[in-house]
Amino acid sequence: MLETRTEADTVTSVNEPTQASTSATGGTIEKAWQLPGSEIAARLDTDAGVGLTSAEVAERLDKYGPNELDDSEQETRWQRFLKQFKDPLVSLLFVAIAISLFAWLLEGAQGAPVDAIVIAVIVLANAILGYAQESKAADAVAALSSMTAATSTVIRNGHRERIPSSELVPGDILLLEEGDAVGADGRLLEATNLRIQEASLTGESVAVDKQVERLEGEPPLAERDNCVYNGTGVVEGVGRAVVTATGMQTEMGAIASLLDETEQDESPLKREINLISKWLGISVVAIAIVVMAVLLIVSDLQSPSDYVEILVLGVSLAVAAVPEGLPAILSLVLAIGVQALARRNAVMKDLHSVETLGAASVICSDKTGTLTRNEMTLTSVVSASGKVELSGTGYDPTEGSVVERTSEQAQSEAEFTVLIGAVANNSQLDREESGWEILGDPTEAAFLVAWPKFEAHRAMPGERDAEVPFSSERKRMSVIVDGRMYTKGAPDIILDLCSHELVGQERRELTQARRDEISQAVIDLSAKGMRTLGTAFKDVGERAEFTEADESALCFAGFVGIIDPPREEAKQAIAEAHGAGIRTVMITGDHPVTAASIAEQLGVSANDRVATGAEIDAMTAEERKDVAHEVDVYARVAPEHKLRLVDALQRDGHIVAMTGDGVNDAPAVKSADIGVAMGVTGTEVTKEAARMILADDNYATIVDAVKRGRVVFDNIQKFLRYLLSSNMGEVCTVFFGVVLAGVIGLTDPNSTGVVLPLLATQVLWINLVTDSGPALALGLDPADGDVMKRKPRSLNDHVIDRAMWQRVIFIGLVMGAITLLTIDMFLPGGLIEGSDSLDVARTAGFTTLVLAQLFNVFNSRSAHESAFTNLFTNGWLWASVALGFVLQIAVVHVPFMQVAFGTASLDLQHWLIAIAMGSIVLWAEELMKVIYRALRAMRRAREELAAGK
């Protein structure tokens, strides 16, 4: 039975509460399912037709707080700061501090423990930097959360309003429609064919049919069918409820308060970064232990400080290998990238989903509003006596009129045809300060806009008595008003339900010949890219309920053509996507002819094949996979077909982005690799299922987001290439400096112990200066010129592949070699005779390594292109390099920094040599890139020759 239900006015007794709702006066309502809604509304001091006033809402919001679940997992600022010290590498630094203090005590505690203080300051500085980066990333996530916050429709001050669900208060009158997420617990006052999916709360997979009559006894939560609950979703129908509980007082809040801490799944990128960091740490600690053991065996150690020096060396080697700021920089780069997407109207709900977005190989898009403008304008009406054309565009009903008609009788029929569509309608047309706006489905709103253009003398019928809402399965809706049923829907569906046709004021029997004529007229209008809807009616008498069986023997009034022109930017975006190896698949519920026309205008497909939902139903899974491989246009598609298409495309090896707006789209959106919800027309249920929300419902925004996803992934590879190769250079310098100390003359005449090429504090300085600013600047690098000319990458591709590891090791060896050669150049003895002191030579080597890493920033912008390509497109990069250079001058020449970091002043000759030696890393990489490009060109030539080109 399909009916509108209101509730009885009797009241039953109540017992102790299990669900309590706080009234405006502080009392409670016990067991709301046992009470009639009228009494609940009275206790909450609200009116079902008018709702609360703004003043009452403000008072209750202040008293009961926002409608949000407590976030017990939210970190405080101090927790976030202290977390920076939990890293295993930071523990190594604390070991280094302890060793330095121990050495200082052994040597008589003379003066200040400079090494320990410097390391402690650097640890603190790294913690502050990591805290700042994580805070910025957290702020970005919070901003995104606010942009994707759920909304609810309520009655306040006698008007229908759309508000954030967090602002709901007890006593609000909540309006529920298909696709809405229920924003709070409530007691139903009205329900029309209302079905709600409560699996998230009760575990029941079948949607619950709702009613308004009060219940007896103690039914379990899943059987309280006159109540609605926060976190559930409306699958079908409409309803009205009074809010009885918000926030932690809801049933969802009760569950939330009992939940134990659960770990969130990590993205593939994050898992790979964590794995790399783990193995780097293990490997380098192992190397450090081996090196220390060898040195203890072969060195002539004569004082405790010599042993301490070896321990400090081991710590230095371990610290040199792993980029401490990697996790924080990764989070910040992702956050900045996602914020950039948000500014382009693509709101990502999860930072790490951006990596999947960049790998998309197929974008499955709805037609209406995404590939088209979603400015549905009713321009043609076809009825038994002819055709009527209307002017005007958009949603302003005052702009436009009847501009062409076959006859006066045709206009009368057309007027009634549009009237039916305006009555069987759940959209709303409002005049706002910014202009005319619609609330609801744009296609339905087109009838409301068109009706005034007829300047009709007949009045709009009154309030509806009953309704059978539209559903994607039925493809129609019906209402009863003043004893007459008004029905609108897909022309072929409506025509099958009709036995007669309206001709003037008469109802004539529909012959098969006339049915064929109407069907051909629908095809002709659809061929022009129009969406067609038919209307019909039937006198049923005064009644408040009816079944689907009553939707028969209708009288066909006519059908309309609604134009929704393609977006020009969508056409350009589709071409760009094709150039990037990304297929566009258009999915629509429209007629196949309409779908083919729009697809041709947009350049969606290279062929003219169109598959329908009925054909998909008849296919096996393997046949669907074959069709999905070839067909790019699907018409007369229901939401369940979308899910099958996603599965077929994924089975074909694609990374799928799927758009959706209706509640039944949610399974396909959730199943896709990147689910995309419409921010303007999308339902709350679909938004919750999606990973990305389009603020403008525009296909071009999806393509732009894919491009941005590729740029973010590229930039992650850039700063990983930079960080790992730079830290590899530090490892090679320290390791080979100790192993080859005798060869390069790295000795100290005043000491018989180990002489280090770099001090521990110097290694930490390098990481502080070069691991932060330049790496972050690489994360902000603009898009490469070929970013949308490459084929999509596979999600199985590693962010750090074999080629990158080879390049990292090569650059590390070059850095180590030029640093040690610089030291050798200035020291007496060794391969190259010099005359400077150990402090000066070490400082020169230290400076050379810093400069080499700053030069390496430009290498890291591309694995293949020259560093001199687009050299000045990243201002942040130049600023970070300049800052690093200035800081290095300071650490070499400022007296107190000399003491802290064991440096000595360098003259102009030293600086020029250090700059020249540091630049070798740039020229070496340039040579490697030239060789790579030559080999790639030769390979392509061979492939073209083999292909007979």
N, C-alpha and C positions, 0 to 999 in steps of 0.2 A: 504494500500500500504506500502510495506517495502522497504525503499530506503535510499540512502545516499544523503543528501541535501547540496548543497553549495549555496551561496547567490548571488543575483543580485548586479550589480555594480552601479545602479542608486541611486541618493541622493534626498531626499525630504527636504523641508524647515523645520526649527525647531522653536519652540516657547519657552516660559519661562520654566525653568527646574523644573522637579519634582524628577528626579533621576540624580544627577550630579556625574561625575567621573573626578577626577583630573588627568590631563596629566602630563608627566614628566617635562614639562616646566612651569607648574603652571596654564595652561588654564583649561577649563571645557568642557565636552561633554554633551550636553543637550539632554535629551530624546533619550537614546541610541537605543531604539526599532525602531526609525524612520530612523536610519542611517545604511548603509551597514557596515558589520564588517571590510571590507578592509579600509574604511575611519577611523573607530575608531582605528584600529591598527596603521594607519599612524599618527593620532593625538597623540597617546600614544607612538609613536616612538618605535614600536616593530615589529617583524617579526613573522608571524603565524607559520612558519616552524622552525625557529631558537630560538625564544623567546628572553628573555633579557640575557645580560651578567652578570657575577657575580658582576662586578663593578657597572653596572646600578642598580642591585638589592640592593646593599649596599647603594647606593646614595638615592634611593627612600625609603628604609626602614628607613634611618636616617631622611629623610624629612617628611614622612607621618606617621611614627611610626608603631608599630606592628599591625597586623590584629586581634585586640581584641576589645571586647566591654568593655566600661568603667565599672569598678566595684565600683559603688557608695556606696555599702554596706560594702566595706572593712574597717575594723577597723584600726585606727592608733594605735601606741604603747601606746600613752597617753590614748586613749579611752579604750583600753583593760585594762590598769592599773586602771583607775578610775572606771571601771565596777566592780572591786573587792569590792568596798565599797557600792554597791547597794543592797547587800544581806540583808534581814530583820534581820538576826542574827548579822550582823555587826552593824546594827542600835541599837541593844540591847547593844552592847559593847560601842557605843557612849553614850548611856544613862548611862551606868556604869561610864564612864569617867566624865560625867556631875555631877552625884551623888557624886563621889569621890571629885571632885573639890568643890562642894557645902559644903561637910563635912569639907574639909580642910579650907574653908573660915569661916565656923561657929566656928571652933576651933582656930581661930585667925591667920590663914595663917602662922603658924610657920614652918620653914624649907621648903623643897620642897614637892609638892604633889606627893609623891612616888607612891601611888596606881594609880593615874590618868596617871602618866608618864609610868608606867609599862604596863598598859592596852593599852595605845596608841602605845607603842613600839610593843606589841604583835599584835595589829590590823595591824600595818604597816608590820610586819614580815609575817603575814598571807596573806596580799595583795601581797607582793613580791613573796611569794611562789605560790600563785594562779596564778599570772601573768606569772611566769616562766613555770608552768605546762601547762597553756593555750597556751603560746607561742610555747612550744614544740609540742603540739597537732596541732596547726595551721601550724607549719612548716611541720609536717608530712602530713597534708592534702594538702598543697601546693606541696610537693614532689610527692604525689600521682596524683595530677592534671596534673603535667608535664608528668608523665608516661602514662596517659590516654589521652593526648592531641591529637586532630584530626590531620590527615595528608592529604595532597593533592598531586596529580601527576601533574607535570608541565613540560614544555619544556624550558630548560635553556641552554645556550651555545650550542644549537643544539642537546642536549641530554635529554632523558626522566629521570626525577628525582622525588623521593618521598621526600617531605619536610613537616615540621610542617605547618599546615594551618596558624599559627600566622605569618609566614614569607612571606605570599603572599603580593604582591605589585601591584598597578595599572600597567597594561601592561603585566603582566604575562600571558602566554598561558597555560590555565588550561585544562587538559585531564580528561574526565569524563567517567566512566565505571559503570556497574551495581554494586550496593552496596556502591558506593562512597557517602560521605557527601559533598555537595557543600561548598567549603571553603570561597567563596567571591561572590559578585555580578559580573555578567559578561554578555557579548553579545556573542551569539553563532556564531561560524564560520562554524562548521560542525555538523551534527546530523544524526545518523543512528538509526532508530527505538527508538529514545530517549524519555523516559517517566520519569518524575520527580514528586515525591510526595511533594507537597507544603502546606500540611495541617497545618504545624507549622507556616506558614506565612499568608496564605490566609483563612484557615479554610475549604477549599474544600477537601473532603475526597477522591475524585477520582484523580489518578495521571494524570498529564498534558502531552499531546503529544507535543513534542517540534519540532520546525522547524527553519529555518535560514532566511527566507525572511523578509525584513523589513516591518513594520506595519505603517498604516496611522492613523492619529487622536490621540485620547487620550484614549486608552483602559485601563480598570482598571488593577490593579496589577495581578489579577488571569488570565487575558487574554493576558498578554505579553509573548506569547509563543516562542519568539526568544531570551528571556533573561533567565538567571539562577540566583538564589538568595542564599545567605549565609544561612546555617541552614536547607536547604532542602536536600532530598536524591534521588539518582538515582535508580529508580526501574528496569529499563530495558534499554538496548541499550548502545551506546557510543556516545561521542560528544567531540567537542573542542571549547573552549570559550576564549575570551580575558577578563581579569579581568578589570572591570571598576570602582569598588568601594571596599574599605576595611574598617574594623573597624566600627566606629560609622557613617561612610558615607553610609553604606549599608542600605537596607530596614529593616533588622533586627535591626540594630543600631538605626534607627529612632524610631522603636517600643520600644526598650530598654530605650531610653531616656525619654519616656513618662510613663513608668511603675511606679506605686506606690509601696511602700515597701510591700512585701508579706511575710507572715510567712511560714516557711518551716515546713512540717509535722514532728512531733517527732516520734521516734521509740517507740515500746512498752516498751522497757527497760528504755528509758529516761523518758517516761511518768510515769512509775511505780516509778522510783527514785524520780521524782519531787513530786509525790503524797505522798510518804513516808515522804519526807522532810517536806512537808506542814503539814501533820497530826501530825508528831512529834513536830513540832514547836507549832502548836495550842494546842496540849495536854499538853506540858510542860509549856507553858505560863499560861495555865489555872491552872495547879498544882501549879505553882509558886505564882499566885495571891491568891489561896486558902491558901497556907502555910503562906504567908505574912499577910493575913487577920486574920488567927488564932493567929499568933504570936503577932500581934498588940493588940488582945483582951486579951490574957492570960499572956503576959509578963509585967513585971514591968519596963516600960521605963521611964527614968528620965532625959535624955539629948537628944539634937538633934542628936548627933552622934549615939545614939541607934536606932533612926528611920532610919537614913542613913544606918546603918548596916543591917537592915531588907530589905531595898530597894536593897542593894548590893547583899544580899542573893538571892532575887528573880531573879535578873539578872544572878547571878552565876548558879542558878538552870536551868534557861532557856538555858544558854550557854553550860552547861554541857551535855545537852541531845542530841544536834544535832551536828553531825560531819560537821564542817564548810567546810572542804576541800573535801567533797564527790564529788561534781560536777566536780571539776578540776581533781581529781584523776581518776574518771571514764573516762573522756575524754582522759587523758594521757594513761591510761591502754589500751583503745581501739586503740589509735593512735600507741602505741608501738606494739600491736598485729597485726595491719594492716600493719605496716612496716615490721614486721617479715614475714607476708604473701608475701609481695612484694619481699623480698629477696628470697623467694621460688617460684618466678615466678607467683604468683597469686596477681593481683593488684585489690584491692577493691576500688570502686569509692566513697563509703560512709562508714564512720567509724562504724555507728550503724548497717550496714547490716551484720556485723560479727556475731551478735547474731542469726540472721536467718540462716546463713550458718551452724552454729553448730547444728541446729535442722533438717537439711536435712535428709529425709528418703528415697528418690529416687534420683538417678543421671541419667538423660537421656543424653546419649552421642552419638555424631556422631561417626562413625567408623573411617573414613579416617583421619589420622593425629592425632587423639586424642587417640584412642585405638590402632592405628597402627603408624608406624614411619613416614608416609607421605614422604617417599623417593620412590616415584612412579617410578618403573623401568619396562620398557617394555621388556619382556623376551620371549614371544611367539607370532607368527603370523600364523594364519590359513587361508588358501585360498582354491580355488577349486582344486589346484594340490597338496596340502599337507600342511606341517607344517615347519616353520623355527624357530630355537631357537637362542637367542642372549645372550651373556655374559655381565658381568659388573653390577655394582650396583651404586646407587646414581646418581648424575647429571653431572658426568664427561664424555663427549662424546668420549674422547680418550681412555677410559678404556672399552674395550668390542668389540666384533665383532660377525659375524655369526659363530656359532660353530656347528650347525647341520641343515641339510636341507633335505627334501624329494627328491627334484630334482632341477635342475637349473631353470626350469619354475616356481616351487614353490617359489624360491628366488626372481625371477622377479616380481611375483604377490605380494609377501610380501613387496618388496621394494616399489611398487606402493601404497599398502595399507597404509604403514607408511607415504609415501609422502602426501597422502590425509590428514591424521591426522595432519601433520606438516603445511600444507597450511591452513586448516580450524582451525585456532589456534590464540589465543590472548595472549598467554604467551610469555615470553622472557627469553632467556638463555644468561647469561653474564659471562665473565671471569674477576674475581676480584682478588686483591692481596691475599685474603684469600682462593681463590679457585673458583669453578664454583657456581654461584647462579642463582636462577630463580626468575622472577617477573611475578606473575600470578598464574593460577591454576596448581598445581603439576601434575595432570593427563594429562593436555595438554602438559606440559613441557616434559613429558616422550617421546612424539613423536619427539620433537626437539632433545632430547638426543640420541634417537635410530637411527634417520636418518643417521648421519655420520658413524655409525657402518657398514652400507651396502657398504661404499666406492663407492657410486653410481656415474655413469657417466652422468646421466641425470641431468639437471639443475633445481633448484627450480624455480617455476613460479614467475612472477613479482608481482607488486602491485595489490591488490584486487580492483575490480570495485564496488562491492556491497557486503553486508553482512546481513544475518539474524542471530542475536546473539543467543547464547545458553540461554535457560531459563529452569527452573525446570519443567515447565508444558510441554514444547516441547521435552525436553530430547535430543536435537540435535542442531547443528548449521550448517549453510551453507554459503559459500562465492562463488563469481564469480570472476575468474581470467582468463584473456585471452580467454574469450568465453566458459569456462567450469565451471560447478558448482561442488564444492567439499563439501561433507557432511559427518559429523561424529556424532555419538551418541550411545545411547543404542542399542545393536545388534537387539533386537526384534523390536524396533521402526524403525530402518533403514531397516530391512528386509521387513517390511510391505510396505515400500515406493518403493521397488525395483521390477522390472519386469524381469531383466536379471542379469546375473552373468558373471564376467570377468574370462575367462579361457585362459591363455596365452595372446594372442593379440586379441582373439575373444570375442564377447559378446553373450552368450547363454541364452536362455529363462529359467527362474527359474521354475522348476516343483515343485509340492507339495512334492514329495519325496525328492528332493534336499533341499527344505526349512526345512523339518523335520530333515535331516542330519545336516544341519548347526545349527539348534536349539539344537540338542543333543550335538553337539561339544561345543557349548557355555556352556551348562550345565556341561559338563565334565570338562571344564577349570575352571568354577566358583566353582566346587566342591573342587578344589585345593586351594581355597581361593583367586583366582585372580579376579580382576575387568576387565570386558570385554567391549570393544567398537568396534562398527562396522563402516566401511567406505564405501562410495559409490560415484558415480560421474555421470555427465550427460552433454553432449554438448548442450549449450543453445545459442551460438552465442554472439556477442559483444553487451552488454547492461549494463545499470547502475542501473536497478531496476527490481524487481521481487516480486511475491507474494508467499505465502505458497503453493498455488496450483501448483506452478512450482516444488515443492519438491515431484515429483511423477515420476513414470516410470524410476527410477534410475537404474544404473548398480552396483550391489554389488561387491565390490573389495575383501573384507575379513574382518576378525576381529582380534583383538589383545588381549593378556592377559597381564595385568599389575599387578605385584606383589607389595604389600605393607605389609611387614611382621608385625605381632603384636608386640607391645612393650612388652618387658619382664617385665618392671616395672609396666605396666598396669595390667598384669596378677596378680602380687603380690598385687597391689592396690585394685583390684576387690575382691580378697580373704579377704583383710583387711576390706573392706567395708562390705562384707557379715558378717564378725565377729562382726561388729558394728551395725548390724541390718539395713544396708542400701542396698537397691536393686540397681543393675545396669541395666539400660534399654538401649540396643544398637539400634540405629536408623541409617539406611543407605538407600541410593538410589540404592544400588547394587541389584543384583539378589538374591532371597531368598536362593539359594544353597550356594552362596558366604557368605551371612550373617550367615547362620547356621554353616558353616565351621569355620569362624573366631570366632564366639561366643563359639563354642566348644573348640577351642584352648585356649581361654582366660578364660573359666570357667564362662561365663556370666550367664548362666541359668541352672537350675537343670533339665529342660525338653527340648525337641527338637522342641517345638512349635515356628513357625514363622508366624507372621501376616503381611499382605501386605497393602499398601495404598488403593488398590481397595476394600479390605475387610472392612477397616475402613470406607470408603465412604458408604458402604451398611448397616452399623450398625446404630441403634438408640443410643441416648446418654446413655441410661441405659445399652445397650449391650456393648458399648465402655468401660463403667466403669467396667463391669465384665471381659472383655478381658484384660484391663489394670491391673486388680488385679492378673492375672495369667501369661500373656505373657511378656517376657523380651526382645524379639528380633523382630524388625520390618524392613521389606525390601521393596524396591520399594516405599519408602515414600517420598512424596512431602512436602514442608514447611507447607502447610495448615494442613496436617495431624499432624504435631508436635503440633500445637495449640490445636487440638482436644485431643491429648494424654495428654497434660498438664492439660486441663480441666477435663478429665476423672480421672487422678491420684489425682488431688486436690479434686474432688468429692468423691474419695475413702478415703480421710482423710490424704493424704500424703503432706509433705513439699517437693516441687520439685525443683531440680536444673536442668536447661536445657541448653545444649550447642548449639551454632549456629555460622555460619560464613557468609552465604549468606544474601543478603538484605531481602529476603522473610522469613528468619528465625527470623527477628526482632520481629514480633508480639508474637511468642511463647516465645522468650527470655524475652521479656518485661512482658508477662503474668505470667511467672514462678516466684516462690518465690525467687529464686536466678537465674537470667539470667547470663549465662557465655558465653562471646564472645571469639573467637580465636584471639590472638594477632598477629599471624604470617599470617594466611590466612583469617582472618575475615575482613569483610567490615566495613567501617566507620559507616554506619547506624546501624549495629548490635552492634558495640562497644558502640555507644551512648545509645542504648536500654538496654544494660547489666548493671548489678551491679558489675560484676567481669570480669576481662580480664586475660586470660591465656597468659603469655609471651612466653610459649613454646608449646602451643597447646597440652598439655599432660594430659591424664586422671589421671595419678598418682598425678599430681599437684592439681587436684580437691579434691581428697581424702585427700591429705595432708592439703589442706585448710580447709576441714570440720573438720579434727582433730584439727587444730589450732583454728578454731572457737569454738569448744568444750572446748579447754584449756582456751581461753579467757573468756568464760562464766563461767567456773569453778572458775577462778581466781577472777572474779567480785563477785561471791558469797562468796569467801573466805574473801576478804577485807570488804565486807558488813557485814559478820558475825562478823568479828573482830571489825570494827568501831562501829557497833550498840551495841554489848555486852559490849565493853569498855565504851562507853558513858552511857549505862544503869548503869554500875557500879558507875560512877560519880554521876548520879541522885540518886541512892539508898543511896550512902554515905551521900550526902548533906541532902536529905529528911529525912531519918531515923536518921541521926545524930542530927538533930534539934528536931524531934519528941521524940527521946529516950535520949535526952541530960541528963535528970536527972538520968536515969537508968545507964548510962555508966560513970557518973561523969564528964560530959563535961560542966564544969562551970569555971568561972574566978573570983577568990576572989576580984580582983580589978575592977570588972564591974558588974553592976546589969542588963545589957541588954542581948541581944542574943549572945551566943557563937557559932561560926560556926565550924564544923569539918574541913572544908577546906576554905581558903580564895579565893576570886574571882580570884585573880592573880594566885593562885596555880591551880585552875581549868583550866584557860587559858593556863598555862604552860603545863599541862598534855595533853590538846588537841593539842598544838603545837608540842610537842615531839612525842606523840604516834599516832596522826592521819595522819601523813604525811609519814615519812620514812618507818616505818613498813608496813603501808597499801599499799604503792606503791610497796614495796618489795614483798608483797603477790600477787600483780598484775603481777609480773614477775616470779611467781612460775613455775617450769617445769611441764610437763604433768604428771598426775597421771597414775599409771600403768594400770588402767582399763578404761582409757578414750575412747578407741576404742573397748571395750568389752561390753559397755552399749548400750541399745536400744536408738534411738533418742528421745529427749525430745519433748514434745508438745509445740507449741508456746503459748498455753493457760496456761502453767505452770508458776506460779509466780516466779520471781527471789528470792523473800523472801516468802517462804511458811510457813504454820503453824508450821512445825517442827523446822524451823529456828527461828521463833519468840519465841517458847518455850525455845530453847537453849539460845537465847539472854537474855531472862528474867532470866533463871536459872543462867547463868554466872554473870549477873548484880547483882543478889541477893548475890551470893557468894562473889563477889568483895566488895560489900558494907559491908557485915558481917565481913570479915577479916580485912578491913580497920578500922571499928569502934571498933572491938575487940583489935586491936593493940593500938589504942588511949586509950581505957579503961585500957589496960595492964600497961601503963606508967603513967596514971593519978591517983592521990589519990582518994579513994572512988570507987564507981561503982561496977561492978560485980567482977573485979579483982583489987586487991590493988596494986597501984604503988606509985612512989615517985618523978616523974619528973614534970617539969613545963609544963604549957599548950603549950608553943611554941615548946618544945622538943617533947611532945606527938603528937601534930598536925603534926610536921615535920615527925615523924616516920610513922604516918598514911598516910600522903601525899606520902612518899617514898614507903610504902607498896602498895598503889594503883597503882603507876607508875610501880613498878616491877610486880605486878599482871597482868597489861596490857601487859607488855613485855613477860611474860610467856604465856599469852593468844594468842600471835601471833602464837605459835606453835600449840595450840589447833585448831586454825581457818583454818589450812591447809587442814583439812578434817573433814567432819561431822561424819564420822564413824571409820576411821582408826586411830590407835594410833599416838600420836604426835612424837613418837620415830621411826616411819617408815620413811625411806628416810630422816633422820634428817639433813644430811649435804649436801643435793643436791641444796640448794639455798644459795649461798654465800651472795647475797644482803640482805637476811633476817638476817643473823648473823651480818652483818656489821651494819644494822639499829638498831638491838637490842643493840649491843655494844656501838653505838653512843648514844642511849637513856640512857644507864646506866652511861656513862661518864658524860653526861649533867646533870643527876640527882645528881651525886656526886658534880658537880660544883655548882648547885643551893643550895645544902645543906651546903657546906663548904666555898665557895668564899664569902668574907665579903660583897661586894657591892650587890651581888645577894641575900644574906641573907636579906639585908635591903629591896630590891625590892620585894621579894616574901614572906617575913615574916617567914623565916625558921631559925632554930637553928642547931648548929653542933651536930652530932650524934657520939657516940663512937662505938667501934667494936660490943659490945653486941647489941646495937640498930640495927645496920646494919644486923647482923646475924638473929635477930628475924624478921626484915622486909623482908629479903630474904625468910626465912622459911614460914612466913605467906603469902607472895605473891605467893609462889609456890603452895599453897593449891588449887588455881584455876586450876592449871595443873592437880593435882591428882584427884580433883573432876570431871573434865571433862573426865579424863581417865576412872574413874569408870563408868560414864554414857555410855561411848562408849563400855566398856566391857559388860554392861547389854544389850545395843542395839544389839551388835553382837550375844550375846547368844539368845536373843529373835528372831532375824532374822534366826539363824540356826535352832531353834525349829520350826519356821513357815515353812521353806523350808522342814524340815523333815516331817511335817504333810502333806504338799502338795504332796511330793513324795509318801508318804504312801497312800494318797487318790487316787493318779494316778495309784497305783498298782505297783510301781517300787520297 
